[in-house]
């Protein structure tokens, strides 16, 4: 069924609210840490407090928002492309590919000087991004392109399972990498700096422009593939670009923050529950909602058991799973998936 267009003021009002909440959350997140709000209060007169805010808390908070925005945008693209409300950004195997890339990089780090030099140049974020992109490319090869959505979906599931098993095999053969890999698998924003923020902002802007330009194709696909083809929409090239957007947004976010579940799945659902709209506003609002969700989760993860931290991926999984269960219970039996 095609998405029903909401009143323009409703989508605009939701966007304004999400932007305001984002700014407020950024201000709150700046005061959460081992030294609490003291660093904020003493920043003007204490160089150490100012450095903590400038070099640690500010890039981490902004990076959490950017990663969430990328995942929210990717989730909206995935759900529109596959016409499935349960589709998430990791559907094409990117999560398993990223974890395998990190596992292999850690396993090779101490094996030979050449491998160690290669790891230093590539970095764990580079290994994660390369693994995610390689997984998506493998999915496209197995699916023989993007012509058939169902084949692409099945190929992504197969690639995700196989690469996930290979990652577990690497950990079994080299158990010393398990501790270092744990932070990546559970999701963390601890290592996000200003360079990571700039990279995510650049990739996010590119993905938003491409996805917004192809939003009419997603609207047509919502009516059915045959109907979209009858409207003269360029389905094959549009699918290829949308898959590239999905891979780029997901790979960039995963490379910087690790595997963070449910943000990309829940963000589009929350937007649809608040404003029924077409895909162009939906993509933008899903990005804003994803940023709000991950920044809020990261702030809670740092605050709940301070000075220690919860893995943000665990918190998003618990909260996201609870949200989806509540949504299923509210809708009742016999009303379709979500």
N, C-alpha and C positions, 0 to 999 in steps of 0.2 A: 504494500500500500504506500502510496506517495506521501511524503511528509506534508502535513498541513501547515500552511504559513501562518505564523502568529502575527499579531499586530506589531508593526515595526517598533513602536514605542516600548513594547514588552521586552523584545530582544535587546534594544538599546539600554533600557533600564537595568536589565540583568548584567550587561557588560559593564555599565558604570559601577554597579554594586560590587562586581568581582574585582574591578580595578581598585576600588576603595578598600575592600577587604585585603587585597594583596599588599597595598601600602601599609595598612595597619599591622598586618602580620610581619612584614619586613621590619617595622619599628620594634615590635615585640621580640622578634627573633634576635635582633641586635643586642638585647639585654639578657638573653639566656645563655648561660655558660658557667664555668666553674667559679668565676668571680661575680656572677649575677649582674645586677644593674649598676654595681659600683663602677664598673669600667665605663659605662655610659656617663655616669655623673662626674667622673674624674677625668674624662677624655680631654677636656680643654686644658687641664693643668698637669696631667701626668702623661709623659710620652709613652710609657709602657702600655697604659690603658688605651691610648689612642692607637697604638700599633696593633693591639688585640682586636679592636673594632675594625681597623682598616684592612688588616692582612688576614684575619681569621674569620671573624663573625660576618662581616659584610659580604665577602665573596661566597662564603658557605651558604648564607641565607638566600642571596640572589641566585646562586647556582642551583639550590633546591627548587626554587620557583621555576627557573628555566628548564630544568630536567622534567619537572612535572608538566610544564606547558608542552614540551615536545611529546611526552607520553600521551597527554590528553588529545593533542592533535592527531597523533598516530592512531590512537584508538578510534577516533571519529572516522578517519580515512579507512581503517580496516573494517569497521562495521558497515560503512557505506559501500565499500568495494565488494565485500563478500555477502552483503545483504543479510547479515546475521548479527543480532544484538549481543551475542556472546563472543564475538570476535574481539581479540585484543592485539596490542602491538607485537606480541611475541609469536604470532600465529605462523609466521614463515620460518621459524627455527632460529631467529636471531639471538634469542636468549641462550639457547644451548650452544650455538656457535661462539658467542662471546665468552661463556664460561669455559668452553674447551680451549679457546685461544689463550685465556689467562692461565689455565692449568698447564698447557704445553709450554708457555713462556716461563712459568715458575719452575717447571720440571727441567727445562734446559738451562736455567740460569747458572747453575753451578757445574754443568757437565764439562764444558770446554771454554777456553778463553774467547774463542770466536762467538760462541753462543751468548756468553755474558756480554760481550761488546754489542752484539745485535740487540739484546734485551734492553741495554741502556739506551740505545738509539731509538728503539721502537717504544719502549715503556709499556706498562701494563694497560694503560688506556688505549694505546695504539694496538696492542695485541687483542684487546676486547673488541675494538671497532673492526679490525681486520677479520676476526672470527665471525662477527655478526654479519658483515657484508658477504663473506665467503659462504655462510649458511644460506643466505637469501639467494645468491647466485646458484648454489647447488639445487635449491628448491626450484628455481626457474628452469634449470636444465632438466630435472626430473619431470617437471610438468610440461616440458616442451613449449615453453613460452607462457604467455598470459592469456591465450585465447579462451581457455576453459577454466572458469572460476573454481568449479568443484575439483578438478584435477590439481589446480594450484593449491587449494586448501588441503587436500589429502597429502600432496607432496610435502607441504610445510610440516604437517603432523609427523610424517615419517622421518624427515630430516631432524626435527626436534628430538624425537625419541632416540635415533641412532647417535647423534652428536652428544646428547646427554649421557648415553651409555658410555661413549668413548671418554667423556670427561671423568666419569666415575672410575673407569679403568685406569686413567692416568693417576688419579688420586690413590688407587689401590697399589699401583706399582711404585709410586713415589709419595708415601704417606707424609713426608716432611712438608709437602706443599699445602696440606689440608688447612693448617692454621692461617696461612697467608690468604688462601682462597676463600676462607669462610667469610671474611668481611665483604668480599665481592658478591658472594652468593646471597648474603643476607641484606645487602644494600646499605650503603653509607654515603654521606655527603662530607665526611671528615677531610677528604683530600682535594676538595674542589677549591681552586684558586681563581684569580682574575683571568688568567689565560683560558681556563676551562669555561668561565662565564662568557667571555668574548666569542669563543668557538661555538657555544650553544646558541648564543644570540644570532650569530651569522647564519648558522644552519637553520635555526628556527624561522628567520625572516625568509630565507629561500624556500623552505617547505611551505610556509603560509602562502606565499605568492603563487607557487605552483598549484597547491591544493585549491586555493580560492579560484584560480583560473579554470580548474576542471570541476568545480562544484556542480555546474549544470549536468555533467555526465553522471555524477553520483545521484542527482535528482532523477535523471532518466532511468538509471539502473533500479531505483526504488520502485519504478512502475513495472519492472520486469525486463529481462534482457531482450526479448523480442520487440517489446514496445520501444525500448531505447534504440535498438537498431533501426526500427521503422521511422524514428524521428531524425535519422541521418547523423547520429552522434558518432564520432570516431572512437569506437569502443576499444579496439586493440591498442592503438598508440596511447590513448588515455589511460588504459589499465597499466601499461608499461611505466608511464610517468608516475602514476599513483603508487605503484609498487616501489619505485625508486624513492618517492617521498616517504613512504612507510619505512623502508630500510634505512634511509638517511636519518630520519628523526629518531627512530628506535635505537639504531646503532650509536648515535652521538650521545643520547641520554644514558644508555647502558654503559658505554665506555667510561663515562665520568662518575656515575653513581652506583654502578652494579645493578643487580636484578631487583627491581622494586615492583611488586605485584599490585594489581587491581586499580592502580591510578588510571591507566589507559582504558580499562574496562568500565570503571565507575563514572568517570568524568562525563562522557557523552550521555549516559543515562540520567545523571543529575540535571544536565542542561535540558534534555527533552522533558523531564518532569516539571521543569520550571517554565519553559517556553518552547512550544511546538513551532518549529521553524524549518526553513529549507537548509540545504547543506552549507551554503556559504557562511551565513551567521553561525550555524552549528559548529563548523570547524574552528572559527575564531573563539567562540564561547567555550568550546571544549578545551582549547588550549589554556584559556584563562582559568577555567575550573580546575584543570590538572595542576596548574601552578599553585593555586590556592590549596588544593588537597595535599600536595607533597610538602609544601612549606609548612602547613599546619601540622602534618604528621612529624616532620623533622623537628619542629619546635617542641612538640610534645615528647618526642623521643629523647631530646636533650634535657627536658625539665622534670619528667616523671620521677626518675631515680637519681637526680643530680647529686653529686658531681659525676656519677657514671652515666652512660648513655645506653639506651635501647637501640638495637638495629632498626633503622627506619623501615626496612623492607618487611620485618616481622610485624611492626605496628600497622603498616598499610594493609598487609594480608589479613590481620585480625579484624580491623575496622571495615575493610572492603568486603570481606566475607560476611560479616554481620549485616552490613547494609544490603547485600544481595539476598541474604536469607530473609530479612525483614521485608524486602520488596516482593519476594515470591510469596510470603505468607499473606501480605496485604492484598495481592492480586487474586489469591485463591486458586483452587484447582480448575483445570479446563479452560484457562484463558490464554494459553500459549506461553512461550518463553519470554519472561520479563515484559 
